[in-house]
């Protein structure tokens, strides 16, 4: 029986990054959008593993950014904001899982500014553990991140369902022994979680009120 859910954030709990977010970053950087996007993703792995924002953006834009530069703060704010568009149907499915007694944990590749922003979101309180690559120093799909996550949440791999939109991540998790689901839609997630996989013990309800960041 599945007793724990280990859930990705980007493009599972959040909607995909909108095209306008890259356009905003390109305008702030002075680069064409296509070039900014290539550099943004090329250098992202080190940022996700804990690199400082000033080092990341200095590498992306190939010029130094001191930590107190207002342009750096604008880039950070625009980047974080582009990932805060919530997939509300997915959150409703996860709220229901929490009510049924399932233990929820977040496992996301995220740099420090993004992790800090997500921790301030009201919906984040349904996750007993919020695990971010920047704080662990390792990123998906490295197998050790799943081993470390299981140790932190105190769950056996066969009791844990890992949900992610990227097959490379679910393959790595499966090699560690986790059950996996490649996320494609909130409806598909709901069907999977209704298929007698989840514990039915009482749980503390998720927080009341408007779900927001």
C-alpha positions in Angstrom: 0.0 0.0 0.0 1.2 3.5 -0.8 1.4 5.6 2.3 3.7 8.4 1.1 3.6 10.7 -1.9 6.8 12.4 -3.1 5.7 15.1 -5.4 7.6 17.3 -7.9 6.7 21.0 -8.1 7.4 22.4 -11.6 4.8 21.5 -14.1 3.0 19.2 -11.6 1.9 21.6 -8.8 2.8 24.6 -11.0 1.8 25.3 -14.5 4.5 25.4 -17.1 6.6 28.5 -17.2 4.7 31.0 -19.5 6.4 32.3 -22.6 6.0 35.8 -21.1 8.4 34.9 -18.3 11.3 34.3 -20.6 10.4 37.5 -22.5 10.5 39.4 -19.3 13.9 38.0 -18.4 15.2 38.7 -21.9 14.1 42.3 -21.6 15.8 42.7 -18.2 18.9 41.0 -19.5 19.2 42.8 -22.9 19.5 39.4 -24.7 17.2 38.0 -27.4 14.6 35.6 -25.9 16.0 32.5 -27.7 19.5 33.2 -26.5 18.4 33.9 -22.9 16.4 30.7 -22.8 19.4 28.6 -24.0 21.7 30.1 -21.4 19.0 30.0 -18.7 18.6 26.2 -19.0 22.3 25.4 -19.9 23.5 26.8 -16.5 20.5 25.9 -14.4 21.8 22.6 -12.9 24.4 24.3 -10.8 21.9 26.9 -9.7 19.5 24.1 -8.7 22.3 22.5 -6.6 22.8 25.6 -4.6 24.8 28.1 -6.6 24.3 31.7 -5.5 22.0 33.9 -7.6 24.8 36.4 -8.3 27.0 33.6 -9.6 24.2 32.1 -11.7 23.1 35.3 -13.4 26.7 36.4 -13.9 27.3 33.2 -15.7 24.1 33.4 -17.8 24.7 37.0 -18.8 28.5 36.8 -18.9 29.0 39.9 -16.7 29.5 40.3 -13.0 26.5 41.0 -10.8 27.2 42.1 -7.2 24.6 40.9 -4.7 23.2 44.4 -4.1 22.7 45.2 -7.8 19.1 46.2 -8.4 19.2 44.5 -11.8 20.0 41.2 -10.1 17.1 41.6 -7.8 14.8 42.2 -10.7 16.0 39.1 -12.5 15.5 37.0 -9.4 12.0 38.3 -8.9 11.0 37.8 -12.5 12.4 34.2 -12.5 10.7 33.2 -9.3 7.4 34.8 -10.4 7.4 32.8 -13.6 7.1 29.5 -11.6 4.3 30.6 -9.2 1.4 29.9 -11.5 -0.4 27.1 -9.7 -2.1 24.1 -11.1 -5.1 24.3 -8.8 -6.7 20.9 -9.9 -3.5 19.1 -8.9 -3.5 20.8 -5.5 -7.1 19.7 -4.9 -6.1 16.1 -5.7 -3.2 16.3 -3.2 -5.4 18.0 -0.6 -7.8 15.0 -0.9 -4.9 12.6 -0.5 -3.8 14.3 2.7 -7.3 14.1 4.0 -7.3 10.3 3.4 -4.2 10.0 5.6 -1.4 9.9 3.0 1.9 11.6 3.9 2.9 14.3 1.5 6.5 15.4 0.7 7.7 17.8 -1.9 10.9 17.0 -3.9 11.8 19.8 -6.3 14.8 20.9 -8.3 14.9 24.6 -7.3 17.5 27.3 -6.5 17.4 29.1 -3.2 15.2 32.0 -4.1 12.6 29.7 -5.6 12.7 27.4 -2.5 12.3 30.3 -0.1 9.3 31.6 -2.1 7.6 28.2 -2.2 8.0 27.8 1.6 6.0 31.0 2.0 3.0 29.7 0.0 -0.1 28.8 1.9 -0.5 25.5 0.1 3.0 24.4 1.2 1.7 23.5 4.7 0.1 20.3 3.5 3.7 18.9 2.9 5.3 17.5 6.0 8.6 17.8 4.3 9.7 20.2 1.5 12.9 19.0 0.0 14.8 21.2 -2.5 17.8 20.4 -4.5 19.6 23.6 -3.5 19.4 22.6 0.2 20.4 19.0 -0.4 23.2 19.8 -2.8 22.1 17.2 -5.3 19.4 17.3 -8.0 17.1 15.0 -9.9 17.7 12.7 -11.6 20.7 11.8 -9.4 19.7 8.6 -7.6 21.1 9.8 -4.3 18.5 12.5 -4.0 15.8 9.9 -3.8 17.7 7.8 -1.3 18.2 11.0 0.8 14.5 11.9 0.5 13.4 8.5 1.7 15.7 8.8 4.7 14.3 12.2 5.6 10.6 11.3 5.2 11.1 7.9 6.9 9.4 5.8 4.3 10.3 2.6 2.5 10.6 2.9 -1.3 7.8 0.4 -1.9 5.5 2.5 0.2 6.2 5.7 -1.7 4.8 7.0 -5.0 7.0 9.5 -6.7 5.2 11.9 -9.1 7.1 13.9 -11.7 6.5 15.2 -15.2 10.0 14.1 -16.5 10.6 10.4 -17.4 14.3 10.8 -16.7 13.4 11.5 -13.1 10.9 8.7 -12.7 13.3 6.2 -14.2 16.0 7.2 -11.6 13.5 7.0 -8.8 12.3 3.5 -10.0 15.9 2.3 -9.9 16.0 3.2 -6.2 12.8 1.1 -5.7 10.1 3.8 -5.6 6.7 3.4 -7.3 6.5 6.1 -9.9 4.0 8.1 -12.0 4.8 10.3 -14.9 2.5 13.3 -14.4 0.4 14.2 -17.5 -2.8 15.6 -16.0 -4.6 16.2 -12.7 -7.3 13.9 -13.8 -4.8 11.1 -14.4 -3.3 11.7 -11.0 -6.7 11.5 -9.4 -7.5 8.2 -11.1 -4.2 6.7 -9.9 -4.7 7.8 -6.3 -8.3 6.4 -6.3 -7.1 2.9 -7.3 -6.9 1.6 -3.8 -3.2 2.7 -3.4 -3.7 5.2 -0.5 -4.0 4.7 3.2 -7.4 5.5 4.7 -6.4 6.6 8.2 -7.6 9.9 9.6 -5.5 12.9 8.9 -5.2 16.6 9.8 -7.1 18.6 7.2 -5.2 20.9 4.9 -5.2 24.5 5.8 -8.4 26.4 5.3 -8.7 29.6 3.3 -7.5 30.7 -0.1 -4.7 28.7 -1.6 -2.0 31.1 -2.8 1.6 32.0 -2.8 
